[in-house]
Amino acid sequence: MKPDSTANRVAGLVLAAGAGRRYGGPKAPVFLGQALRALRDGGCDPLIAVLGAGARQARSAVDLAGVHVVDNPYWAGGMASSLRLGINTAAGLPGISAVCVHLVDMPGVTAAAVARLRAHAHPSCLARACYDGEPGHPVLLGRDHWAEAAATARGDQGARAYLRLRADQVSSIECADVAAGYDIDEQ
């Protein structure tokens, strides 16, 4: 019997709902296309984008064909609600073993970094990109962790508390040689 090639798919999840107050406006219209390309070119399929502030502008500025777009009406409450919506969307798609969670405002993340993380995907994986030993994004969450990661997410912390709780299980994947882990906070 031929193995099911969809049984170990990794969804690429971009959290892009924030207002970008320090940036001067929503970042999704500016950086979403780049974030989706890094995930797609790094081997993630399907792609999920969670939008909130700036959703209309992002839809106008970015080709979202083939992307599962989720509108977050609770975006002002922080990243946690977007993470929960993204995980719930992935859970409803067939054959997804893990999600690669990427933040929209990290243009230094490359397809090579995503592919490096994706190589560690399985239902019980927990991994995160590191840059010169410092933890960063993207983060790889195996399906076995989705419910608890979503339940512990609060405010603007996303999965941070869950990753701390499971620190002994998190694989740090060095990516400084292929990407940069900075985020864009100001124009």
Rosetta blueprint (number, residue, H / E / L):
1 M L
2 K L
3 P L
4 D L
5 S L
6 T L
7 A L
8 N L
9 R E
10 V E
11 A E
12 G E
13 L E
14 V E
15 L E
16 A E
17 A L
18 G L
19 A L
20 G L
21 R L
22 R L
23 Y L
24 G L
25 G L
26 P L
27 K L
28 A H
29 P H
30 V H
31 F H
32 L H
33 G H
34 Q H
35 A H
36 L H
37 R H
38 A H
39 L H
40 R H
41 D H
42 G L
43 G L
44 C L
45 D L
46 P L
47 L E
48 I E
49 A E
50 V E
51 L E
52 G L
53 A L
54 G L
55 A H
56 R H
57 Q H
58 A H
59 R H
60 S H
61 A H
62 V L
63 D L
64 L L
65 A L
66 G L
67 V E
68 H E
69 V E
70 V E
71 D E
72 N L
73 P L
74 Y L
75 W H
76 A H
77 G H
78 G L
79 M H
80 A H
81 S H
82 S H
83 L H
84 R H
85 L H
86 G H
87 I H
88 N H
89 T H
90 A H
91 A H
92 G L
93 L L
94 P L
95 G L
96 I E
97 S E
98 A E
99 V E
100 C E
101 V E
102 H E
103 L E
104 V L
105 D L
106 M L
107 P L
108 G L
109 V L
110 T L
111 A H
112 A H
113 A H
114 V H
115 A H
116 R H
117 L H
118 R H
119 A L
120 H L
121 A L
122 H L
123 P L
124 S L
125 C L
126 L E
127 A E
128 R E
129 A E
130 C E
131 Y E
132 D L
133 G L
134 E E
135 P E
136 G E
137 H E
138 P E
139 V E
140 L E
141 L E
142 G E
143 R H
144 D H
145 H H
146 W H
147 A H
148 E H
149 A H
150 A H
151 A H
152 T H
153 A L
154 R L
155 G H
156 D H
157 Q H
158 G L
159 A L
160 R H
161 A H
162 Y H
163 L H
164 R H
165 L H
166 R L
167 A H
168 D H
169 Q H
170 V L
171 S E
172 S E
173 I E
174 E E
175 C L
176 A L
177 D L
178 V L
179 A L
180 A L
181 G L
182 Y L
183 D L
184 I L
185 D L
186 E L
187 Q L
